[in-house]
């Protein structure tokens, strides 16, 4: 994988705005946003130039990277959550409810 990347709130906000322009359901349903972002990553990985086993290894590395970013973000948000509202108050809140299809969930507002 590449070296360092730089995430910013501006980049994330721009990506989410673009998804909402494409699919209005994403305005109220954060799971729709996440599904689009993951689907785009899968779509791009399908064009990996190596053999399937290398592509699968890449997907495993990306999964581990995504989990690391998620855990890091969740951990860094803990002290802030006690003292102030979420850093992104305009994002839809809720929870994902499992379905029979492991790639699909139903997002329920809280």
Secondary structure as UniProt FT lines:
FT   HELIX           9..22
FT   HELIX           24..27
FT   HELIX           30..45
FT   TURN            46..47
FT   HELIX           52..83
FT   TURN            89..90
FT   STRAND          95..98
FT   TURN            102..103
FT   STRAND          105..108
//
